[in-house]
Each structure stands twice: as C-alpha cells, then as structure tokens.
Amino acid sequence: MMSLKQFWTKKTLVGLGLGQFLSLLITSTGFSSSELSNRGINAPTSQSFLNYALLTVVYGSVMLYKRQALKAKWYYYVVLGLVDVEANYLVVKAYQYTSITSVMLLDCWSIPSVMLLTFIFLKTKYRFRKRAGVIVCVAGLVMVIFSDVHAGDRSGGRDPRKGDLLVIAGATLYAISNVSEEFLVKNANRVELMSFLGLFGAIISAIQISIIEHNELKSIHWTAGAAFPFFGFSLAMFLFYSFVPVLLKMSGSTMLNLSLLTSDMWAVIIRIFAYHEKVDWMYFLAFAAVAVGLVIYSGGDKEEDQHQCIAGVGDEDAGRSKYFDEEADFDNINRGAIAGSSKTGDTSKHDCITSGERSETIENKNIGKEVQGKKS
C-alpha cells in the first residue's frame, strides 16, 4: 500500500499546483469572454489571434536562435492549428448563448473524448473503474443540459441549448488538440510545438477574421472596459498555452483535463459574486456527479499503468515510427521491441516482471546445477 510520503512526491505537488494554475487561467478567459459578450463584442477569433501571434514571436525567436531542425512534419502543425482555432472559436462563441457556468461544466466533455481518441488511435486500454467514472461524469453533463433547457433565459443566455451544443463541439476539438499536443511534445519538443502552433494558428485566424469578423472589429468602440478583458484574454491564453505542454509531458492529457475541472468551482464563484446571478440547483447536483466520477476515475491508476506497461509498450513505440524518422526515435523503437520480445530485457524502467525474466532465471539455475554436477 502506498504511504502518504510516497504519494506526496515533488512531481505530484508540481503537477497539482501547475494544474490549478492552468485552471485559474481558464477561469479568467471565461470571465473575459463573458464580459465581452455582455458588452456586445462578438469577435471570438480575434480574441485568440493575439495569443497565436505572441506564441509565434516568443517561441519562434527561441527556435530561430537555437537553429534547431524540425522533429515533426510541418503539416501536422497545420492540422493542429486548424483544430485549435476552431475549438477556441466554438467555445468563445458559446458565451453569447449560454452561461459561464454551463460553458465551464460542459468542457468536461473533453475527458470522455480524450479517452475515446486515445483508445482508437493510441490503443490505450481503460479498465472498468475508468469507464464507470466517465459515465458518472457524463451524467453530470446531462444534468447541466437538462437544467439549461428548463431554466430558459434565467441563466443569462439567449439560447442555452445552442450554446451547450457549441461547447460540446468545442470540447471535442479540444480533446483532439490535447491528445495531438501530448504526442508531439513527447516526441518533438515544446518550443517547436508552440512556435508552429502559433504560426499556423495566427495564419488561420487571420483568414477567418477577414471573412467573418471584419465588420465586427470595425464596429467595436475601444474603451478601457472593452480593451482590458480583450487583451486580458489573450495574455491568459498565452500563459495557458505556454504551460500546457509542461503538464502534458509530466502527467499526460488526462491529468490536464481533470485539473481543469476545478475551473467549474471558480466559475460559480464568479457568477455569484461578480454577476450577482442565481445558480440553478441542478448545477450543484452536476458538481457532485462530476466529483464522484473523478474519484472513481482516478482510482487504480497504478494498476492500469502496470497492465499497460506489460501489454502496450511495444505497440506505443511501434506507432511512433509512423510519424518520426529521426535516428533517436528508431533507437527508442528498437529498445521497446527488444524489451517486449527478449527474455533478457530490462523492464525495471516500468516496474514490470515479465515471463521472459522468469524463464531466464530458471534457465540460469539449471545451468548452475549442471556445472555443479560436473565438478562433483
């Protein structure tokens, strides 16, 4: 049984702290978007454009200074940029139709989406406890939608059902983006990821702004009350994007999405104290359902990791070879293949005991007995 000292390791504390920092950043972006929507400013792509531009300038400069070669194909970043831009657009757009609380809660949809994507593309296997936890979390999401449908405009949105659908669509795209970023940051590097995500995100955003938000930007009356949330959103998103790869590399996309669920509680606090609005009682049931689901989901991680390290290490390394051609990656693949097939493989990295090692031990004992017999 794991002791408290073993659980509260430095990595655990850093992961939890970083996760809550990201959660607060997401809450601040939600507050900013809601404030802009209340002021009649409808420019979701323009809000994200400055963030992508900052990523390009800051991380692109670092990449050019180091003159580092690309580790991933450039067109992967084009697809990732498109998915990320549209995810931000849909979620920010939803603030015009539903409440900040609904947007934050329905973002939980990214968790089952991440599980489905990793199961299909990364061949990740989830045990019954994981699936049960996700089902309970989804039940909480259903409560939010049911509450919005019956509460109508009481939540402050002019079309809550449309807003809920936009958030769910955006959360699905966020899941695709998170899984892709996790793969790239572990196989390429953080600076390259941020540079090209920012570059192609800025290009796609600029094209989209020129098509659908050109007139909206002209009509904005730039006062301090409008500029502060607009640029505050961009700054918070820049910090969020900068630290997300760190948490993804440290703990994975599941930890990221679970950490962001606490933004729901901050959203309720903002809604009650900043907007002086009443929160429907079903939101609290939704919070309880999501909390219970997370407790169920987070249990048994160690068992699952041991199971996956026996069954899936070779498959994971083999899958990476489809995307990257560097010699270092081929070395990793060869080491993964040897660890999966050889009887003498070193599995101490994954704390697994393979049948190959057991057979080698028995074989060595037999040889020792034969030598001893010859001597006698």
Salt bridges, closest charged atoms under 4 A:
GLU35 OE2 - ARG39 NE 3.38
GLU182 OE2 - LYS186 NZ 2.95
GLU277 OE1 - ARG271 NE 2.93
ASP280 OD1 - ARG154 NH2 2.40
ASP301 OD1 - LYS130 NZ 2.04
GLU303 OE1 - ARG127 NH1 3.57
GLU304 OE1 - LYS130 NZ 3.89
GLU316 OE2 - ARG320 NH2 2.69
ASP317 OD1 - ARG320 NH1 3.60
ASP325 OD2 - LYS73 NZ 3.69
